Each structure stands twice: as structure tokens, then as C-alpha cells.
Amino acid sequence: MISQINCAATHGVDAHMINVELNFIPGFPKYNLVGLPDRAINESYTRIQSAIKNCGSEIPRGKVVVNLAPADLPKEGSSFDLPIAVGILAVSSQIKQDFLEESLIMGELALDGRLRPVSGVLPIAVEAKKQGLKYLVLPKENAAEAAVVNDIEVYGFEHLDEVKNWLSDLGEHSPTHVDTEEMFKSHQQSELVDFSDVKGQENVKRSMEVAAAGGHNIIMVGPPGSGKTMIARRLPSILPPLTLDEALETTKIHSVAGMLKSGNALVAQRPFRAPHHTISDVALVGGGSVPMPGEISLAHNGVLFLDELPEFKRSALEVMRQPLEDGHVSISRARMSVNYPSRIMLVSSMNPSPTGDWYDPEEATAGSHGQMQRYLGKISGPLLDRIDLHIEVNKVSYDELSAKSNGESSADIRERVIRAREFQQKRFMGMKNVYCNAQMSTKQVRKICRIDEAGSAILKKAITSLGLSARAYDRILKVSRTIADLDHSEEIKSNHLAEAIQYRSLDREGWLG
């Protein structure tokens, strides 16, 4: 007798169907598992055997052959426990097979038959809907996450017994319902740190506003205690809210990585990732024998903050070049190749020297000019080229620190940012994978960021004197377009270009002093 159970496995941020085929032959007890399973799947029979016995059923006496099809695709993880257990019960006529053809089943089993949550549920639910399946059966803790997908009935169970009873009549358990839009709105409302906490540093706040309005990468250079980290951590509070499509796209990545918290079925706020400088290349961009998303993908549609940038391994920073340019990470291994999206805002900070201070010939304790150059030289030119705004951050004066009045609130800044993004949404309507000025291609920059003769003369002088690259030229035009959007101007004017040029401070000859 043969039974077939629908299951699925994730591949990058997408999923593909897996057919669990079981054949039972009466005779001497034996269990064969084929179809390129990993160690977790090979060990599953011990869990399945114990779970089936502890829910009052029996393991059939005979030869059970389990095939995970397609057989040439590697399978990994514990989510195959439940479909194999259901298949064994079906092939031995202990449960009905009437509804199995319309169902996708997944979940890990405990020895007592309880169901444990698994990762990658959201992309699997999307694939089940695409394949026209009617039911999705999985652990209760994963039900809300899967129910975000409409037009498929999601059933969350706590025990194998409940799955058996449901498959018998489909009448004793209600499907999980989630109001996706209401959940999205409620999760967006949370308290964030505010820019009104920052004393002084008006020029840095302005640069953050420009970066947020256009989705630009930014680097801050300044001494310790000048507020670089404090300002960076407040950037999410002025970014425009996620759209529902962006939230689903971001949630899929966190689901695959197994990072969704219990009860939080949707990532409704822009991610803010701040890895430590000891992070490895693989942890930053993703990888492993079974490629998993790294920090740059976990920050998709949000902010990746690299504090103390020169302290990161140079190899780790250099592998970010292509993802920053392309908006996705391609990870290739001998057995598979996956793509993870990485459309991020890179925000980084660094000290100007190993001692932390700017070069000052009058200060005996300050680092030398040569020390500063060696320290800053840890950041390669090609990487700096991909950063749109270079900002010098100076120490805050006592008068600014002791001022009783608060600075401008994040809500006020965010309102201007949202208006600027609305202009960009209209401009890029119908364009694929372009949502803000920073994502424009070179061809789009030439078409959209047109400047007059006066602006052309200013830009020519800057390019000649600073020796800027073609990439830096494009980025100046993108930033000036964003500044014009904040100014509600259809045209890029000379003052917009002048402000954009001053944000290329690391390109200036002799900027170290």
C-alpha cells in the first residue's frame, strides 16, 4: 500500500514542494528512508516511533519505505517529522487518506507526540497557496505566521492526536484567522527613540534626514562621545513606515532564518541590525553548507549599522560591495545556489584615528597624520565609493549639552521624509525594483537627474578638484535629487548640488587636516 503526503522545503526566501511517498510491505520490520535526507531527517524515525506509540497508535509490522521526492534535491531540517508520521499512519490504515491530497503538512515531533515549531513557514504557506492546496497543517505556534497568507485554511495543532482526529472528520478544529492589515497596523505602533534627545549636531541630523528621504548609505567620522551611535540608532524613527508588501518580503527572510518571535507573525517595522565588529564574512553576507541569510539580508528594507567600521575585518567589508550595488546576495555552493535580497541602508561610523581624535599639530596626545591615514586606509576606496554621504561629526559644546530646549522631534522630520518619498513613488511608478532615489540605475540617473548649466559648472569643478569616480558622480546626482525632493522642487538647483557635494568629505584631498 502507498500513501503520499505534501510537504515543502525552503530554498532561499522561496519554497518548493516535497512529496513524501510511503510504501508498506507486510513482513519483517524494516525502515528505509531515501531522497537525500540530512542527519536531522535520518534521526527522525526515533522521534516518530515514540510519538506514534504515545498517542495510542501502532507502528505497522513490516517494511516501510519513505521517499522524499524529488530524490535529487537535498532535504534538511526537522519539519518532515509530522508528514512522515502521518504517512505511516495512513499507509497502515490507521487514519483516512481522504484529505491528504488537498493538504500540506509540516512540523517537528517531540517524543510524547507534541508538535514543535519549525522555521520557514511563511514562504511555504505562499507556495501551498500557489499550488492550489486547500489546507495547511502545522504546529500551533506557527499558525499565525502562516495565516498571514489568505485563501488557504491554516490549522495549528499542539499534538499528533489532534492531527489524527482532524484528519478523521475535519470538524472538531477551527482554522486560524488573522486580520493581516490590522496586525500590520498594530505592530507598527511602538515606542522608538527620538531625535529630540540629541543635543546639537544639526548638520548631522540634516544629513540623516537626506539619507532617510532617499534611502542613501551614510558614514559618520568623528571622535568618541560626539553622538555618532546615538544618532544612528535614531534613524529608524524617521524612516517611512513599511508597506504591507515590504513587510511580507522582510518577514519571509526572518522566517527562513528562524528569527520570528513567538506570537509575532509579521515584521511590521523596518529592521535595524547592528552586528559586532568581530563578525565573520559568512555571518555578514550569508552562507553555510545550507546557505542561510546573513546580517545584510536580515536588514533588508531597513538599516544595517556598522559601528567602528575600521575594526571590521577587511575581507568582511569587501564582500559587501556587490550586495550594496545589486540589492541582493548570491550564495553559490556545490549543491545549490540561492539569492537573498539585501536592499538596505548602510549606516556606519568610525573614529578619525586610533586615538579617537582628529589630527591636531598643537595637541601632543593626538595621533599623528600618518597614524590617521593608516587607520582610515583600512576602508577601501571602492567601498567608500558606494557610500553616498560622508559626514564629519565634531564634539558637542557645553552650551549645546546644557541647553534646556529639545531639538526637533523624529515625528516632524519623518513627516518631511514621507513627503519626499511620495514624490519618488510617483516618479518611479511602473519601474521594477526602484522605490527611492538611491536605487536608480545609471541610465535612470541620466534621465531623471538633469541639471542646468550653472549646476553643471559647479559639478564639473567639484569632479575636477576632488578627482571623483564615475560612481561618485552618479551618487552626487542622486543625493541632489533627494535634496530637491525635500525642497519640493521639480528641478535640481545649484544649492541642491552644492549641498550634495559637501557630503563627499572623504573624497576631499587633505580632509584629514
FIKOL-40299 format. One line per field, with one value per residue (C-alpha): residue number from 1; residue in one letter; x, z, y. Coordinates in Angstrom, 3 decimals, decimal comma. Layout:
% residues N
i <- [NUM/...]
aa <- [A/...]
u <- [X/...]
w <- [Z/...]
v <- [Y/...]
END
This chain:
% residues 513
i <- [1/2/3/4/5/6/7/8/9/10/11/12/13/14/15/16/17/18/19/20/21/22/23/24/25/26/27/28/29/30/31/32/33/34/35/36/37/38/39/40/41/42/43/44/45/46/47/48/49/50/51/52/53/54/55/56/57/58/59/60/61/62/63/64/65/66/67/68/69/70/71/72/73/74/75/76/77/78/79/80/81/82/83/84/85/86/87/88/89/90/91/92/93/94/95/96/97/98/99/100/101/102/103/104/105/106/107/108/109/110/111/112/113/114/115/116/117/118/119/120/121/122/123/124/125/126/127/128/129/130/131/132/133/134/135/136/137/138/139/140/141/142/143/144/145/146/147/148/149/150/151/152/153/154/155/156/157/158/159/160/161/162/163/164/165/166/167/168/169/170/171/172/173/174/175/176/177/178/179/180/181/182/183/184/185/186/187/188/189/190/191/192/193/194/195/196/197/198/199/200/201/202/203/204/205/206/207/208/209/210/211/212/213/214/215/216/217/218/219/220/221/222/223/224/225/226/227/228/229/230/231/232/233/234/235/236/237/238/239/240/241/242/243/244/245/246/247/248/249/250/251/252/253/254/255/256/257/258/259/260/261/262/263/264/265/266/267/268/269/270/271/272/273/274/275/276/277/278/279/280/281/282/283/284/285/286/287/288/289/290/291/292/293/294/295/296/297/298/299/300/301/302/303/304/305/306/307/308/309/310/311/312/313/314/315/316/317/318/319/320/321/322/323/324/325/326/327/328/329/330/331/332/333/334/335/336/337/338/339/340/341/342/343/344/345/346/347/348/349/350/351/352/353/354/355/356/357/358/359/360/361/362/363/364/365/366/367/368/369/370/371/372/373/374/375/376/377/378/379/380/381/382/383/384/385/386/387/388/389/390/391/392/393/394/395/396/397/398/399/400/401/402/403/404/405/406/407/408/409/410/411/412/413/414/415/416/417/418/419/420/421/422/423/424/425/426/427/428/429/430/431/432/433/434/435/436/437/438/439/440/441/442/443/444/445/446/447/448/449/450/451/452/453/454/455/456/457/458/459/460/461/462/463/464/465/466/467/468/469/470/471/472/473/474/475/476/477/478/479/480/481/482/483/484/485/486/487/488/489/490/491/492/493/494/495/496/497/498/499/500/501/502/503/504/505/506/507/508/509/510/511/512/513]
aa <- [M/I/S/Q/I/N/C/A/A/T/H/G/V/D/A/H/M/I/N/V/E/L/N/F/I/P/G/F/P/K/Y/N/L/V/G/L/P/D/R/A/I/N/E/S/Y/T/R/I/Q/S/A/I/K/N/C/G/S/E/I/P/R/G/K/V/V/V/N/L/A/P/A/D/L/P/K/E/G/S/S/F/D/L/P/I/A/V/G/I/L/A/V/S/S/Q/I/K/Q/D/F/L/E/E/S/L/I/M/G/E/L/A/L/D/G/R/L/R/P/V/S/G/V/L/P/I/A/V/E/A/K/K/Q/G/L/K/Y/L/V/L/P/K/E/N/A/A/E/A/A/V/V/N/D/I/E/V/Y/G/F/E/H/L/D/E/V/K/N/W/L/S/D/L/G/E/H/S/P/T/H/V/D/T/E/E/M/F/K/S/H/Q/Q/S/E/L/V/D/F/S/D/V/K/G/Q/E/N/V/K/R/S/M/E/V/A/A/A/G/G/H/N/I/I/M/V/G/P/P/G/S/G/K/T/M/I/A/R/R/L/P/S/I/L/P/P/L/T/L/D/E/A/L/E/T/T/K/I/H/S/V/A/G/M/L/K/S/G/N/A/L/V/A/Q/R/P/F/R/A/P/H/H/T/I/S/D/V/A/L/V/G/G/G/S/V/P/M/P/G/E/I/S/L/A/H/N/G/V/L/F/L/D/E/L/P/E/F/K/R/S/A/L/E/V/M/R/Q/P/L/E/D/G/H/V/S/I/S/R/A/R/M/S/V/N/Y/P/S/R/I/M/L/V/S/S/M/N/P/S/P/T/G/D/W/Y/D/P/E/E/A/T/A/G/S/H/G/Q/M/Q/R/Y/L/G/K/I/S/G/P/L/L/D/R/I/D/L/H/I/E/V/N/K/V/S/Y/D/E/L/S/A/K/S/N/G/E/S/S/A/D/I/R/E/R/V/I/R/A/R/E/F/Q/Q/K/R/F/M/G/M/K/N/V/Y/C/N/A/Q/M/S/T/K/Q/V/R/K/I/C/R/I/D/E/A/G/S/A/I/L/K/K/A/I/T/S/L/G/L/S/A/R/A/Y/D/R/I/L/K/V/S/R/T/I/A/D/L/D/H/S/E/E/I/K/S/N/H/L/A/E/A/I/Q/Y/R/S/L/D/R/E/G/W/L/G]
u <- [0,000/1,245/0,406/1,572/1,879/2,501/5,301/7,676/11,214/12,655/15,223/16,464/13,356/11,169/9,827/9,414/7,091/8,342/6,299/6,667/5,932/5,476/5,178/4,257/5,079/3,949/6,729/9,910/10,004/12,346/12,521/14,211/14,494/15,737/15,760/18,955/17,870/20,237/21,121/18,102/15,760/17,696/17,222/13,501/12,306/13,207/11,069/8,258/8,171/7,940/5,353/3,068/3,149/2,488/-0,650/-2,218/-1,347/0,961/3,949/2,986/4,912/6,543/8,847/8,234/9,985/9,959/10,996/11,384/10,744/12,273/15,022/17,914/17,209/18,934/16,474/17,273/15,567/13,054/9,866/9,484/8,687/4,945/4,339/6,292/4,327/1,009/2,139/2,949/-0,493/-2,162/-0,271/-1,171/-4,890/-4,940/-6,235/-8,188/-6,405/-9,378/-7,991/-4,267/-4,220/-5,508/-3,248/0,315/1,665/4,812/6,148/8,645/7,580/8,512/8,808/5,420/3,693/3,662/4,321/7,251/7,539/9,712/11,230/10,405/6,618/5,625/7,284/5,908/2,369/2,815/3,897/0,978/-1,463/0,287/-0,065/-3,818/-3,812/-6,763/-5,357/-2,107/-1,430/1,384/2,332/0,104/2,989/3,476/-0,224/-0,442/2,608/1,115/-2,358/-0,950/-1,429/-5,071/-7,176/-5,782/-7,138/-4,423/-4,813/-2,460/-2,209/-0,425/-0,306/-0,221/-3,514/-5,254/-3,928/-5,273/-8,717/-8,863/-7,967/-10,814/-13,656/-12,285/-14,989/-13,536/-10,928/-11,321/-8,826/-6,626/-7,748/-5,522/-6,511/-3,247/-3,837/-4,941/-1,941/0,345/-1,024/-0,934/2,664/3,782/2,794/5,667/7,830/11,072/13,944/13,581/15,842/14,725/17,098/20,121/21,727/23,370/24,753/22,227/24,360/24,446/20,692/20,212/22,390/20,360/17,170/18,611/19,768/16,349/14,487/16,475/17,497/21,184/24,168/25,996/29,234/29,967/33,538/34,185/35,749/34,278/31,346/30,270/26,948/27,515/25,965/23,163/22,166/22,447/20,132/17,501/17,482/14,623/12,396/12,453/12,238/8,885/6,784/6,994/4,357/2,493/4,374/7,723/6,651/5,805/9,084/11,063/9,106/9,955/13,679/13,284/11,052/13,661/16,306/14,053/14,159/10,442/9,479/6,567/3,306/4,932/3,756/4,743/7,779/5,965/8,878/11,982/14,797/17,769/20,753/23,950/26,433/29,630/32,875/34,119/31,504/32,685/32,257/29,604/27,609/27,590/26,534/25,148/26,315/26,973/26,710/22,965/23,049/21,259/20,689/23,331/23,015/22,895/19,759/18,195/18,405/16,521/14,182/15,852/19,177/22,497/24,613/28,355/29,848/33,644/33,926/37,770/37,617/35,683/37,748/38,640/37,511/34,076/33,663/34,819/32,238/29,540/30,466/28,269/25,220/25,285/25,351/22,897/20,435/20,738/23,262/24,094/25,453/26,750/27,629/28,443/24,904/22,856/22,785/20,418/19,629/18,709/17,501/19,677/18,142/19,433/20,589/24,178/24,956/28,492/30,590/34,269/36,836/39,245/42,305/43,318/43,396/39,919/40,771/41,274/44,849/45,919/49,579/49,011/47,823/50,616/48,358/46,626/47,533/49,922/48,853/50,415/48,558/45,271/45,956/46,850/43,735/41,394/43,156/41,541/38,404/38,897/38,142/35,649/33,619/33,630/32,505/29,318/28,537/26,604/27,058/30,336/29,774/32,281/30,951/32,530/32,305/29,264/29,933/28,947/26,379/24,619/24,711/23,333/20,577/17,131/15,276/14,880/15,793/13,339/11,324/11,531/7,838/8,457/11,477/9,656/6,791/9,187/10,848/7,490/6,529/9,849/9,304/5,809/7,372/9,744/6,959/5,137/8,364/9,260/5,749/5,944/9,716/10,787/12,784/13,158/11,462/13,744/16,457/19,350/18,132/18,255/20,428/22,979/20,588/17,784/20,125/20,976/17,287/15,861/18,665/19,104/20,897/21,181/24,357/25,124/24,787/26,885/29,694/29,607/29,698/32,490/34,636/33,979/34,751/37,985/39,265/38,285/39,125/35,798/34,956/32,047/30,184/30,700/29,412/26,187/25,794/26,115/23,316/21,151/21,690/20,998/17,746/16,765/17,586/15,420/12,596/12,848/12,676/9,568/11,454/10,976/14,393/17,812/19,162/22,682/22,151/20,964/24,116/26,343/24,875/25,255/28,925/29,737/28,553/31,554/34,057/36,130/36,848/38,419/42,168/43,690/40,460/42,464/43,909]
w <- [0,000/-0,862/0,614/-0,435/1,801/0,584/2,334/1,368/1,936/1,684/-0,930/-0,192/0,529/-1,647/-1,119/-3,309/-2,893/-1,492/-1,923/0,965/-0,545/1,714/0,751/3,245/2,627/5,300/6,666/8,682/10,308/8,483/7,851/4,775/4,185/0,805/-1,110/0,101/3,735/6,163/9,628/11,327/8,935/9,266/13,033/12,686/12,894/16,583/17,326/15,042/16,543/20,093/19,178/17,402/20,350/22,856/21,047/21,167/17,671/16,479/14,154/11,434/11,431/8,018/5,680/5,425/2,598/2,699/-0,365/-0,306/-3,875/-5,947/-4,972/-6,368/-4,171/-0,739/2,200/5,648/8,938/11,324/9,586/7,873/11,190/11,075/7,366/7,704/10,867/9,161/6,138/8,324/9,976/6,560/4,867/7,734/7,526/10,997/9,573/6,461/3,355/2,015/2,729/2,388/-1,295/-0,535/2,490/3,125/6,399/8,299/11,853/14,309/16,758/20,410/21,882/23,600/20,356/20,926/17,889/17,959/15,723/12,596/10,508/7,005/7,415/5,565/2,199/2,481/3,010/-0,049/-2,113/-0,820/-1,958/-5,332/-5,769/-5,118/-1,849/0,483/3,941/5,773/8,862/11,182/14,854/16,662/17,321/13,551/12,714/12,976/10,747/8,019/8,363/7,065/3,636/2,509/0,655/2,420/5,625/8,295/11,114/14,092/16,366/19,632/19,471/16,956/18,461/17,337/13,791/13,704/14,903/12,453/9,520/10,530/10,173/9,678/12,019/15,502/14,904/13,606/11,188/12,364/11,107/11,075/10,011/8,234/7,818/11,438/12,703/10,476/11,832/15,492/15,281/13,672/16,728/19,168/21,028/19,287/20,438/19,291/17,592/20,146/22,595/20,507/21,593/18,864/15,740/13,471/10,378/11,155/11,724/8,349/6,640/8,309/7,006/3,476/3,810/5,053/2,344/-0,474/1,075/0,842/2,533/5,035/7,039/10,068/11,088/14,434/17,898/20,645/22,519/19,676/19,270/16,193/17,626/19,347/16,073/14,047/16,421/15,943/12,157/12,061/13,845/10,791/8,062/6,266/7,537/5,774/3,178/3,559/0,587/2,111/5,471/3,883/1,953/5,125/7,172/4,690/5,310/9,097/8,841/6,846/9,391/12,257/13,876/14,186/17,832/19,143/18,566/16,140/12,745/10,784/10,760/10,719/11,481/9,435/10,691/12,451/12,596/14,405/14,321/16,402/14,558/15,188/12,789/10,106/6,344/6,252/9,159/7,476/3,941/4,485/3,642/5,212/3,784/3,527/2,650/5,234/5,195/6,832/8,582/5,293/4,270/7,742/7,422/4,080/3,776/6,870/8,316/8,706/11,228/11,341/14,343/14,432/10,738/10,561/13,279/10,982/9,028/5,645/3,920/5,555/4,361/0,821/0,294/0,840/-2,355/-4,755/-2,435/-1,877/-5,632/-6,749/-3,832/-3,424/-2,284/-4,481/-2,499/-4,542/-3,193/-4,912/-4,458/-4,703/-5,373/-3,647/-3,786/-0,730/-1,089/0,569/-0,254/2,767/4,064/5,215/8,156/9,525/11,973/12,790/14,716/12,680/14,222/16,563/19,455/18,562/17,847/14,738/13,781/15,593/15,429/18,577/20,633/21,959/22,780/19,406/16,807/14,045/10,493/9,350/12,001/10,860/7,237/8,068/10,211/7,615/4,917/6,352/4,467/0,754/-1,871/-3,749/-0,559/0,203/-3,382/-2,577/0,384/-0,697/2,284/4,184/7,355/9,758/13,325/15,825/19,609/21,157/23,039/26,668/25,711/23,404/26,005/28,784/26,636/28,130/24,831/22,933/19,304/16,504/17,074/14,923/14,039/12,405/10,461/9,442/8,006/5,619/4,729/3,901/1,652/-0,216/-0,625/-2,024/-4,812/-5,541/-5,594/-8,269/-10,235/-10,167/-10,716/-13,122/-12,652/-11,291/-8,029/-7,772/-4,739/-3,813/-5,354/-4,066/-6,123/-9,501/-12,199/-14,132/-17,073/-14,804/-13,164/-16,562/-17,457/-14,155/-12,535/-15,163/-14,170/-15,718/-16,959/-13,601/-11,816/-14,470/-13,913/-10,129/-10,592/-13,158/-10,772/-7,933/-10,067/-11,344/-7,994/-5,969/-8,607/-8,127/-9,816/-12,188/-9,360/-7,053/-9,843/-10,041/-6,273/-6,074/-8,622/-6,646/-3,373/-5,043/-6,424/-2,869/-1,513/-4,277/-3,284/0,339/-1,047/-3,136/-6,270/-9,659/-10,774/-9,273/-8,467/-7,753/-3,987/-4,056/-5,890/-3,573/-0,507/-2,107/-2,940/0,637/1,709/-0,110/2,546/2,374/-1,298/-0,466/-0,712/2,635/4,586/7,410/8,284]
v <- [0,000/3,504/6,928/10,394/13,467/17,012/18,870/21,694/22,960/26,457/27,424/30,917/33,027/30,811/27,297/24,241/21,280/17,981/14,808/12,335/8,904/5,866/2,196/-0,543/-4,214/-6,746/-8,886/-8,413/-4,904/-2,540/1,204/2,715/6,466/7,756/11,061/12,827/13,446/15,199/13,927/15,520/13,678/10,414/10,608/11,379/7,751/7,511/10,594/9,409/5,898/7,203/9,889/7,401/4,967/7,766/8,828/5,382/4,175/1,408/1,203/-1,332/-4,594/-4,735/-2,892/0,877/2,715/6,533/8,528/12,322/13,422/14,900/12,477/14,550/17,597/17,722/17,916/19,247/20,093/18,547/19,733/16,325/14,536/15,169/14,351/11,072/10,160/10,956/8,934/5,895/6,110/6,478/3,662/1,323/2,363/3,957/7,258/8,229/9,483/11,483/14,951/14,334/15,227/18,754/19,331/20,412/19,037/20,031/20,069/18,588/15,892/15,535/12,024/12,376/13,419/17,193/19,388/21,801/24,892/24,968/27,760/28,992/28,716/31,917/31,115/27,559/28,921/31,142/28,111/25,993/28,672/28,882/25,096/25,305/23,340/23,867/23,042/23,745/21,596/22,637/23,322/25,808/28,213/28,623/29,039/32,846/33,267/31,048/32,609/35,907/34,283/34,497/31,910/28,840/27,258/27,083/24,565/24,752/21,720/21,006/17,190/14,357/13,090/16,303/15,862/12,272/13,358/16,269/14,046/11,746/14,276/17,853/19,115/19,456/22,119/25,681/27,240/30,109/33,511/36,611/40,117/40,870/44,608/45,055/43,059/45,126/48,413/47,328/46,081/49,335/51,326/51,054/53,499/54,379/56,543/60,137/62,688/65,297/63,555/64,611/67,882/69,959/68,224/69,976/69,309/65,571/65,469/67,160/64,572/61,792/63,364/63,427/59,804/58,664/60,580/58,962/55,624/56,607/54,948/57,154/57,157/59,357/60,191/61,815/61,453/59,243/60,769/63,052/61,218/59,025/55,855/57,762/59,418/56,194/54,307/57,014/56,731/54,150/56,673/58,974/56,336/55,950/53,017/49,672/48,920/45,626/44,137/45,161/43,693/40,328/40,304/41,061/38,515/35,748/36,301/36,286/33,213/31,276/32,294/31,114/34,550/35,338/35,658/33,617/35,490/37,920/36,694/39,799/42,102/45,439/47,777/48,406/46,137/47,678/45,317/46,273/43,333/43,379/44,119/40,558/39,194/36,753/37,132/34,381/35,825/39,242/38,313/34,797/31,300/27,923/24,405/25,085/28,818/30,959/34,737/36,949/40,300/42,210/40,251/40,336/44,151/44,059/47,090/48,529/49,668/47,846/49,767/49,041/50,831/51,290/50,409/50,050/47,379/45,019/42,510/43,945/40,729/41,016/44,601/43,859/41,107/43,745/45,600/43,638/43,345/47,117/47,685/44,965/44,835/41,068/38,432/35,448/32,482/29,562/26,137/22,846/21,516/24,705/28,424/30,867/34,576/36,617/40,228/42,888/46,248/48,141/51,491/51,094/53,366/53,268/55,225/55,453/57,420/59,572/57,888/55,038/57,508/58,697/62,335/64,426/65,284/68,432/69,545/71,633/68,648/66,442/63,482/63,408/60,804/61,756/62,500/59,208/57,199/58,696/57,880/54,261/53,923/55,377/53,361/50,223/51,287/50,698/53,326/51,107/50,625/54,361/54,963/53,041/55,285/58,384/60,706/61,253/63,265/64,809/64,788/67,177/67,203/68,852/72,092/72,613/75,254/72,776/69,992/72,214/73,755/73,110/73,214/69,960/69,506/68,777/65,607/62,498/62,876/66,270/65,019/61,853/63,886/65,632/62,325/60,723/63,650/63,331/59,571/60,223/62,322/59,445/56,830/58,823/59,276/55,563/54,211/51,284/50,840/47,454/47,286/51,089/52,618/55,521/57,706/55,585/52,608/54,366/52,823/54,874/55,139/56,362/58,897/60,404/60,626/61,891/63,921/66,611/69,812/73,281/74,983/76,623/73,288/71,575/74,110/73,518/69,761/69,918/71,960/69,500/66,445/68,001/69,249/66,171/63,563/61,789/58,484/57,930/56,164/59,158/61,433/59,420/59,415/63,198/63,477/61,025/62,904/66,271/64,795/63,811/67,270/68,772/66,410/67,594/71,134/70,210/71,220/69,574/70,822/70,197/73,661/74,873/74,953/71,330/70,269/72,312/70,589/67,156/67,843/68,804/65,354/63,815/64,906/61,712/62,484/65,837/66,000/66,864/66,415/64,826/68,178]
END
